[in-house]
Amino acid sequence: MTNESSELPDSQENQPAETSPASSQTHRPEPAHQNDQSLGTETPADEKANPLDLLKPAPGYIVTPVLIWLNVGIFLLMAFTGVNVLKPAGEALIRWGANYSPLTLDGQPWRLLSSCFLHIGIIHLLFNMYALTQIGFVIESVLGSRRFIVVYIMAGLLGSVVSLWWHDVVLGAGASGAIFGLYGVFFALLTTDWLEAETRRSLLRSVLVFMGYNLLFGLQSGIDNAAHIGGLIAGVLFGYAYYFAALHPQRRGSPIGWPMFVPAALILIVTGVVYKTTTNPFGDYERLMNRFGALEKEAMSVFQLPRNTPAAEVAKAINEQGIPAWKQASAVLDEADKLELPDDYRRRNQLLRQYSTLRINSFTLLGRSLADTTHRYDKQIEAYDQRIRTILNELKKKR
């Protein structure tokens, strides 16, 4: 669902495998209560002989195709606005609502859900939507449309939250956490007496292969297994809750009671606790960098004085405006050093400190040169400027 990115913002999330435990129509389990509409287990209209029928809403199969078209529609809107369809830039994903921890934890919790409907390229989208059609066709017929959408959203939410909690910094997008939640429901039900033993074992093997393959594949860099595991846990909780509330032999035929609300309440509580207790040094760092940028602009504005400004006035502006601004910028970097940040951020801060120091030295000599109306500092100033250009190039590489 979400994808890890400690080196922002170019990581890509795991895409579910092309095979799915729900791909065989002959193995589709019958709902436990086909005639009990209160359980939401109405069956989809007929077997889907044409694969394209999986994209069309039908009685008992409404939410899955709507989710598919919603994901596809958002992707098309992104492409229409110029987002790269093969490898979207991190900045573009952030604009569209990706789960970016510095912003998510900085008063934008809605990103925990909006990120579940974004995808990192068309291949990512196609794999996820294929997996969704396969498992959605099964699980929506079992749970009913209303419970299905609750499970989907809650699994996606927990996947985002676990990712936020696990990683130092994350930039994530994708539906895999929610999809893993649906497989989690199926897995939980297949470990009960819901189906005949032989059918149950066959389907359980397929589910385990799917989950095992994707989790192992997710061990590689740039794939967010934390989100997958979070979604899977949510699905397992809902699966067992639904079994004991509706499918257990002692409960069959009875109205579904409060147990179905327990997983949702638990997930919302966990979300609130994680969101409130997770520190956000990255948000603080972003604010400090904005302050640093404003001070840099203020310092460099001394070079925007009119061309006919006397040298003495320029020297005065450098000494009274430029150098103090650079010293304040260095103090901002002191604050940034106190934050608990990954090594990449600390290395960037070191480069910025070198940059600020060189600027102070260059400005000091330039002010003296203008005040003395001499050129005796020109070589030193040029040496400083060369080192400044080198550091700026290094900083560009780390963006």
N, C-alpha and C positions, 0 to 999 in steps of 0.2 A: 504494500500500500504506500508507505512512505519510503524514501530512499535516503540512505546515509550519505553525508558529505562533510567530512572533517576538512577536506580541501574544497571549499566552496568555490563555485557552485556547479561543478560538472559531473556529479555522480549520477548513476542510473540504477533504478530499482530492479529487483528480480522480477522477471516475467514468469507467470505460471507456465508449466510445461504444456506442450501441445496435446498431450493425452490427459484424460480426466476420468475419474471413476464413474462419472455419469454419462459417458459418451455412448454407451450401449443401450439402445431403446429396449432391448429384451430384458434388461436387468432393472428396469425402473420399478421401484417398489410401489405397491399399492398403498394409499393412505389408510391409516388405521380406522378412520371414521368417515367413510365416504358420504354417509347420509346425515352427518351431524354438522350443520352449517355453523354452529356456535364454535366449533373447533377450527374453523377456517381451513378445512382439509379438502375442499372441493377440487376435483381433478381437472387438469387442463383438458381443453377440448380435443379429443381424439389423440392418436399418436402423431408426432411431428414427422411425417414421412419426408416432407420437403424441409431441408435445413433452414431455408429462409423463413419458415413458419415460426422458428424460434425467435424471430425478431418482431413478431406480431402479437399484440395482446390478445388474450382469449380468456374465457371464464376459468378462474383458478390459476391463471398465468398472466398477471397484469403487471406486477412490479418489475419483474426481471427485464422484459423488453423496454419498459420505460426507463429503467436505469441504464440500459445499453445505449439507447438513443440520447439520453441526457449526457452521458460520457462522450459519445461521438459528437454530439452537437457542440459541446464546450471545446472539444479539440478542433473542430472546424472553425469555430469563432477565433480561436487562438491563431490558427493558420491564416485566416482571412486578415488578421491584424498584423501579419508579418512575422509571426513566431516560426522558427525553423521546425519543419515537420519531422525531421530525422533526429536532430539533437538540439532541443530548445536550450537557449541560454539560461543560466541560473537567474539572471535579473528578470527575464521574461516570466519564468515560473513564479518568482516572488510576486511580481505584479498581479498575476492571476490568482494568487491565494495559496501558494505552496506552504507547507509547514516549515517555516524558517525560524528556528528557535529564538534568535535575537528579537524578532518581531512578534512571534507567537506569545512569548513570555512578557512582552512589553505592551500588554493591553490589547492584543489581537488574538484571543483564544479561538475565534471563529475559523482560524486557519487549520485547526485540528480536524475539522470536517470538510472545509472547502478543498483541502489537499486531496481528499479521497476521490475527487471527480476530475483531477488533472492527470495528464500522462506525459511521460518524458519521451516523446517521439511516437511515430505511428506504429512501429513494431511493438513497443510496450503496450500501446492501446489495443492492438489486435489480439495479442496473447491474452491480455486480461479479459477482454470481452468474450473471447472464445471460452475461457474457463468459466466465466460468469454464466454464459448460456447453458453450459453443461450441468453445472451444479445447481444453478437457479431453477432449472426445469424440474429438478427433483425436490429440492428443499421447499420451494414455494408451494408445491402441491401438498407437502406434508404439514407445513406450519400454517398455511393460509397467508394471504397477501399482507394483512396488517402485521402479523407477528414477523413475517419475513422482512419487511422494511425496518422494523425495530431492531432485529438481529443484525441486519446489514449495517445500519448506522452505528449501533453500539460497538460492533466489532471494528469498524473503521475508526471510531473514536478511540477505543482502547489501543488499537495499533499505533495511532499517532501519539498517544500519551506515553506508551512504553518507549517509543522511539525518542521522544522528547526527554524522558527520564534517563535513558541509557546512554545517549551520546552527549559528548561535550557540546557539539553544535551539529545541527541537522538541517538539511534542505531536502524535503521529501515531497513526493507526489505519487499518486497511483491508487488503484482500487484493490491491490493485493491483500491488504490487511482485512478489508471487508470480505473479500473472497475466501481468504483463509478461515474467516469466521464461519462461513457457510459450510466449508469442509469440516470445521470443528464440530458443528451441529451433527453432520452426517456421521462423523467418527464416533461421537458420544452415543448416538442412537444405535449404531452397529455393535456396540459393546453391551447392549441390553438384549432382552428377549423380544424386541420389537418385530423382528422378522424370523423366518424359519432358519435354522442353524446353518445349513449348507449355503443358502443364498447370502446370509449375513457374512460368512467367512470369505466368500468370493469378493463381495463388495468391500469388505474391510481391507483385504490385501490391496485392492486398487487404490483405496484412499491412503493407505500407509505408503505405498509407492509414490503417489503424488506428493504427499507432504514431505516424505523423506528426501526425495529428489530435490524439491525446491528449497528445503532448509539446508541441505548440503551444498547446493549450488549457491545459496545465499551467503556462504562463508567467504566468498571472494570479495575483494574490495569493491566498494561502491554499491553494494546491495544491502538493504536494510532488513536483516533478519529479526531485529527487535520488533519492528512493526508486524511482521508475519506472525511471530510468536504471540504478540499481544492480541491480534485478531483471532488466532487459533484458540487461545485461552477463553476469550469471550464466547466463541462459538461452542466450545465444550460445556461451559457453564449453562448456556441457553439450551443446549441439547439435553443435558441431564434434567434441567428444570422442566422442560417440556415433557420429557418422558414420565417423570414422577407426577406431573400435574395432569397429564392427559392420556398417556399411552400405557402406563403400568396396568397390569390386569385388575388391580383393585380400584383403578380410577377410570377405566374405560367407560364411556357413556356419561360421565359426570362433567359438569361445567368446569372449565379451567379456573383454578383459584389463584391465590396470591403467589404461589411459588414462581410464576412466570415474571413477576415484577422484581424478584430478588436480584437476578443478574443485572438488570438494567440499573437498579438502585445502587448496587455495589460498584458498577462501572462508573456511574456519575460521581459517587463519593471518592473513588480512587482518582478520577480526573480532577476533581476539585482540590484534593490534598496535594497531588503532584504539581498542579499548576501554582498553588499558593506557596509551596515549600521549595520548589526548584529555583535556585538562584539564577540570575540572568546577567552574568558578567559581560556577555556579548552585547546586550542592549546598552549597558553602561559604557562599553567600549565604543559603540557606534556614536553615542552622544558626545563622548570625549573627542572622537575623531572629527565630528562636525564642528566642535569648538576649535580644534586644531586647524581645520580648514579655514574657518572664519579669521583666525589670527594670522594665518599665512597670507590670506588675501589682503588683510589690513597692512601687513608688513610690506608686501610687494607693491602696494598702491603708491608708494613713494616714487616709483618709476613711471607713474602716470601723470606726473606734474607737467604743466605746459612746457614746451620745448625751450621757451625763452626765460624759464625760471633761473635766476642767478645760482651759481654753484654753491654759494654760502647758504641759500635757502634750501637747496636740495640736501646739503650736508646736515642742516638743522632738522629736516624732516626724517632723515635716516637715523639720527641720534635720538630724537625725541619721540618718533613714532615707529620706525622700522625695527630698531634693536629692541626696545621694550616689548614689542609685539612678539618677536622671536623668543625672548626670555619667558614670556607668558606661555608660549607654545611649548617650551621645554618643561614648564611646570605642569602642563596638561599631560605630558608624557610621563611625568613622575607619578601622577594619579593612575594612569593606565598600567604602570608597572605593578601597582598594588593589587590589581585584579587577578583572579585565578583564571588564567587563559592558557590555551594550548601553545605548544612551542612555536607554531607558525606565526601566531599573533605576537609572541614575544620577540621573535626575530624581526618581524616587521617594525615593532616598536624600537628596536635597536637601530634599525636603518633610519627611522624617522629622527631619532635622537642625533645620529651622526649628521643627518641632513640639517637639522636645526642648528647644531654647533657650527657647521661649516658656513651656514648663512650668517650667523652672528659674527663670525670671524671676517667673512667677506664684507659685510655691511660696515664693520668697524674700520677696516682698511679703506673702504670706499669713502666713508665719511671723512677720514683723515686726508685722503687724497684730494677731495673736493675742497676741504677747508684750507689746505696748504697750496692748492692749485699746482700740484706737482704730479709727476707720473712715476715716482719712485716705488709705489706699491703695485704697479700694474702686473708684474709677473706673479706676485703672490696672489693677487686677486684672480688672475687667470687660472692659477693652479687650483685655488679653491673652487672656482666655477667648473673646472673639468671634473673634479671629484664629486661635485654636486650633480652633474649630468650623469655620472656613472651610477650614483645611488638612485637617482630618479628612474633610470632604466631598470635597476634591480627591483624597485618597488612596483613598477608596471608589470613585471613578470609574476609578482606574487598576488596580483589582484584576482 
